[in-house]
Amino acid sequence: MHTPWQAAAALKSDAKQHRPLTGNEAIARAAWEAGVRVAAAYPGTPSTEILESLATYPSEDLHAQWSTNEKVALDVAMGASFAGSRALCAMKHVGLNVAADAFMTATYIGVNGGLVLVVCDDPGIHSSQNEQDSRLYGQLASVPVLEPSDAQEAYDFTKLAFDLSEQFDTPVIVRSTTRLSHTRSTVTVEERVEAAPRGFLEKPSKNVMIPAHARARHLSVLEREAKLKDYFATSPITRMEHGDDSFGIVTAGTCYPYVREVLPHAPVLKLAASWPLSEAVLREFCSAFERVLVVEELEPIIEKEIAALGFKVEGKRLFPRAGEFSPEVVRAGLVQAGLLPAPPSYNAWVPEPVVRPPVLCAGCPHTSSFMAVRASGARVAGDIGCYTLAVLDPLRGIDTCVAMGSSIGNAIGMAKAGETKPVVATIGDSTFLHAGIPALIDAVYNQANIAVMLLDNHITAMTGGQEHPGTGKTLRGEPAPQVDYEALIKACGVKWVKKVDSYDLAATHQALREAIAYRGVAVLISNRPCVLDPIKIKGPPLEVITSQCTACQSCMNLGCPALTWSDEWFEGRHRVKIDPALCIGCTLCAQVCTIDCIKIASPAVTQ
Amino acid sequence: MNEQSNVVALNATSEPTAFNAALAEPTNVLIVGVGGQGVILVSKVLASLAQAHGYEVKQSEVHGMAKRGGTVFSHVRFGPRVWSPTIAKGEADVLIALEWAEGLRWLPHLKRDTGVFICDTKRIVPPFACRSRRPGAPMRYATETAEQVAAYVSEAYAIDATKMAEELGNERAANVVLLGALSTVLEFALPEWEKTVTAFVPKKTIAVNSAAFELGRNWIAEAKNEPPSADAAPAAAPVHAPYQPRLEITDAWCKSCEICVKLCPERCLTLNADRIATLVAPEKCTGCRLCEWLCPDFAIRVHLDPEAPAMEAAQ
């Protein structure tokens, strides 16, 4: 039986081997130590730092790359596995949807070199479009899903995942969540052990999935799952922790520390893998208690398995199926179950000081693009990226947003359905390369009457500034061939392609009007680098000549965080001021100021 | 207005509070602010310091949207054994806020009886606070008063760290001023703080950050001795005589050019079926006169009628 309590003093003894790492860094470290040769990913919060971290290890040890999308990344990792090397592929939860096509057959093929998928879910939807539970993919594909509970386990389980992958001939999912990926704690690390290259395994019956081969492989997948159940039943990473209480808790992954925070001495079955689940282990634990509670974030996967064995089990009745867990959520469930006393309730004063949603940065080139989009009066299909924020006041420039690359397809459908307004799709450069190109070809092929605004800010901005095939650099910052968007778009069959500098508001308005007037597919490339990445742009700030400002609020319609109300009033309305620390001098506010009272700041203000 | 005095101690206790992390319960420090202010640096310094002491440390934050000017928060927990990476409501021993409204937002996370609140009076007003543009409309930003804060927490400090850092020549050192303030309520020794801060700030800024740290540290000591300042409350917003904007549109002169429609900041004009400019959302009109000034045909006149008589007349 494992003792979860470690002597804190032990942490001091060998400082070299103990490092403060985030969950993502721990996964990267473990993969490097496990001898990974190829790693690929498309950036996506909260998984992005795994590849960024892997890229800090020597290039002689491993090839790490940004792929154009998650399916390509998984195909790349599978290719490396075919060739006999250990490979890793990282993605956010919705990335696995993109990669699912390859993944569902990868499970039949199994591996040659160990193949690990790190899938980072986002319970609570901190920065995503949904909060799907990717553990269900393990069930769907009969693939083991390891659920680490902290950075140390993220490290341990990732290393183990490579061994399991090769031992059981299966891809393995290491499932993280935002909380784990972005929490830093101490990890005991080792050094890299080179995995012996296995060479390509020439075995078409395993590597080429024609129906005859696939039928046989499906049976071996089912056999494999049974063996994995036995493995997890006897492995020490499945822990039954004894305790004082008359009830038992079943939990896994990031819920475990919440349970321990609230119930330090309860009996707990801590599962290392949330798929496959060993009936024997569940039976043994559940039959020992009158009441069994399952604490799991999102879907009731473990709960349903226990219920299927005929045990009375409580889970989603007490702990919500939506949203991120926390000690409070777990405590509230236990209070509802009558197992904990209700916490003392204060006559709580709830301050509501200000609404502060994320906004487009000061000087963001998307701002003017969406000023033009909104003024055009079009129906706008949006996409995934910083510019999705344009849905909020005051830009309010987006009508729909679904998934990566959906904008163009959505626009085609709207136009074909007879939408009375002109239809515009807005899509960022990285998103366009990810999943926009097939949709653009579809639009041309089906002769849709839409305008596409390609918001080219020369970076994958939303996830913190990652390179992509349009930036001319690789993940490691080395020079790379650069996509020529105009040539690419023309090659797709688009006849109307134009580039515009989105800092020129009048030109952007004009170009978008032309694009909308064009019958057929028109692509307008609004071209301006992101103000944060790769270089933080800071020009001379502007200032408002307050005495001239008539407080019309035209500039406030940009939603620029550098603009705010001053303490001066004009006819009962607030005059505007500019925060010189935030203003980067993009001049958009000066362009919309109808009475021309915004100028470059005098040197006194600049300092 | 709204400038808070440099020395404000709300409910300062005379005895310094020091949380002893050697106790079984972990020490919980919540660091909050707005994207780009340096919240993460503060939490990294603290986490590193606690780890050097041999404590288990968990430091948790959510990245992603944070860069876009949104709320940023970092949970740091340390002690002999730390389970949850996040601090539950009402469980924070210390709340360090780099921005005034963010500090207020997270107050319910503080321990009611023993929690220490250290807050920069820096105000970062987001565009959303300036949404209501009707004549005389107030800014919707942190209307909570210092008295409400003082009544809520046991020990609170409102420190103008940004101004102090500005005076040192680098506004960005405000977070280190707050680290200096934080150093007075945690158990770690001064040389260790200084060593860790020096290790984490950019080399070129070591001198200014060391000065900032000391300023923050000394400020708390001073604040504990000074009586609370009376002028801490923000000044009241000036009151304006309310008026009702009214548009007089001469249909015969309008030639449907749409200039007023396109440039109205409130987007409350449109062309009607006869393609004549019409006010469709009179409740949104602020009377800014842009349409009047921009109309090439002098077809629009804006009247600012006193509100009360107009209301009575309508009834």
Interface residues (C-beta under 8 A of the other chain):
Chain A: W5 Q6 A8 A9 L11 K12 P20 T45 P46 H126 S127 D150 T178 R179 H182 T183 R184 S185 T186 P257 Y258 R260 E261 P264 S326 P327 E328 R331 P343 Y346 A348 W349 V350 P351 E352 P353 V354 V355 R356 P357 P358 V359 L360 C361 A375 C386 L389 D393 P394 M462 T463 G464 L532 T550 A551 C552 Q553 S554 M556 N557 G559 C560 P561 L563 T564 W565 D567 W569 E571 G572 R573 H574 A581 T594 I595
Chain B: M1 N2 V34 G35 A47 S48 Q51 G54 Y55 E56 V57 K58 Q59 S60 E61 V62 H63 G64 M65 A66 K67 R68 G69 G70 T71 P80 R81 V82 W83 S84 P85 T86 A88 K89 G90 W100 A101 E102 L104 R105 L107 P108 R112 V125 P126 P127 F128 A129 C130 R131 R133 P135 G136 A137 M139 R140 Y141 A142 T143 E144 Q148 Y152 E171 P238 H240 A241 P242 Y243 K262 L263 P265 E266 T286 G287 C288 R289 L290 W293 L294 L304
